[in-house]
Amino acid sequence: MPSAPFAFVRHVLYGVLMGGADVIPGVSGGTMALIVGIYERLVGALSSAVSFGLSLLRLDRAAAQQHWAAVPWRLIGPLLGGIGVAILGGARVIPPLMEAYPAPMRGLFFGLVAASLLIPARRIERVTGLRVGIGLACAAGAFFLTSLPALAVSDPSLIRVFCSAMIAICAMILPGVSGAFLLEALGIYAPTLEAVNALDWGYVLTFCAGAAVGLGTFAKLLDLLLTHRHDAMMAALVGLIAGALRALWPYGGAERVLRAPEAGEPIGSVVLLALVGFGAVLALLAWSPSTAGKETTASAS
């Protein structure tokens, strides 16, 4: 069992990966959670946290204590800290990198996300026609979502911010579906980054409130599906990740079209970075083959 300081640092780094991913249109923090092996534990923790909040609203002290004890705070605390730091820092660093080197950066994330397909696929115990159908339907849905054009809203209302956050947070905890991408489609991605950079607390708190409501609803559903329909859920994740790769195609541009590279566009660096991203995930799986992308309870608590 790893020492407590080592586990703390590791979980902070996991949070940094998730928060950084959530800033990037086309990449999901849920995908990062899946890659580092904490996805199912994270969903269960979020579900327990939601149950704790509902128990407080019902003034049920005994149930609240029970749900509070069920939350793995040694995982959640450092993870949230890492996510917060990454979002605050990533909002300043990652978009300029994506703008300066769009094709190579997308190539890196394309390879990383493509390799992450192996994680839920390896955890499907039995392939059936129904599960294949679920995967294909989810792939088609993700492919459609990632084809939506970006909207430009210069001064979104707080109601729009609240509702958009409710929708986007669901994508942020689903592997393959990018919350940042949906924020672009809903027209509040750029205003949200500006609000974070400017510390516009009215905007930021409204966004957080919407995210909390959306997360509270969706986390319970996800936990239920992972517990009682595990293989079907894994098939759905495979489809979501596969379909969402459209958003990371290096040569789509702002128009989000699928096309071949044109003259003068980088190819070698894109392929190299895609292989680096793919290889990084394979190395992680090879390093921990027994867990197949799932961190053990002992190491995550």
Summary of the structure (lengths in Angstrom):
residues: 301
radius of gyration: 19.0
end to end distance: 10.5
largest distance: 66.3
contacts: 1033
relative contact order: 0.18
helix: 75%
strand: 0%
